[in-house]
Each structure stands twice: as structure tokens, then as C-alpha cells.
Amino acid sequence: MLVFWGCGGVAVGTFGSGWRFWVDTVVCGSVKVSFLYYLPGIFASLAVVMFNSVRIESNRLF
């Protein structure tokens, strides 16, 4: 059980830092960004919400 939480912490930290750098670049940058460049971030955020909505107990293989 502790292995799941350890891997999750690394994944959340990586996703959070990448998302933070991307948003900071878009907000502080002087280049106009097309809406198509927002779609991967939106889909990744929705994927993280869907991953976190699954209970750990239901991830048993056997």
C-alpha cells in the first residue's frame, strides 16, 4: 500500500510542477498562444481528476 502512495507522490509532484511552469509561461509570456495549445493541459488535468477518483482498494489485480 505504501508503494502506491510513494509513486503517486512523485507523479503528482511532476504533474504539478510541469503544470505550474506551463501556466507561468503562458501568463507571463509576451507571445499570443492559440487555444489548441491549451488542450493538452486541459486533457491532462481532467485525466488527473479521473485517476484520483478511483479508489486504491479497487486497483487489486487478484
N, C-alpha and C positions, 0 to 999 in steps of 0.2 A: 504494500500500500504506500509506503514511503517513497518508493521508486517513482510511482505515478506523480506524486507531488513534486519531487525533485525535477523531473522532466518538464512538468507543467510550469514551474517557476522560471526555468530557463527559456521556455517558449514564450511565456508572457513577457519576460524582460526583453527578449529580442524583438517581438512584435511591437511592444510599447515604445522602445527606443527608435525603431525604424519609422513607426507612425509619427512620432514626435518630430523627428528630423525632417520628414517629408512635409508635414504641415507647417513647420517653421520655415522651410524653404519656399513654399507656395505663398505664405503670408508675407514674408519679408522680401521676397524676390521682386525684381522690377519687370520681369518678363510676364506677359499675359499667357495664362495657361488655359488650354482648351478643356472643355468638360470631359472629353474622352480620357484625359489623364487622371481624373478623379475616380473613374470607375474601378480600377484595381483596388484602390484604398477603401472604397465603399464595400466592394465584394469581400475583401479581406476582413473588414470589421464585422460584416454580417456572418462570415464563417466563424470568427472567434466567438461571437454570441451563440451560434448554433453548437459549437464544440462544448462550450461551457454549460449549455442547457442539458447535456446528457449526464446522468448520474454515474459516478465512478463504479458503483456496485453493478451496473448493467453492462460493464465492459468485460465481464468474465468470458473467457472462451469456453470453459468447460464447467 
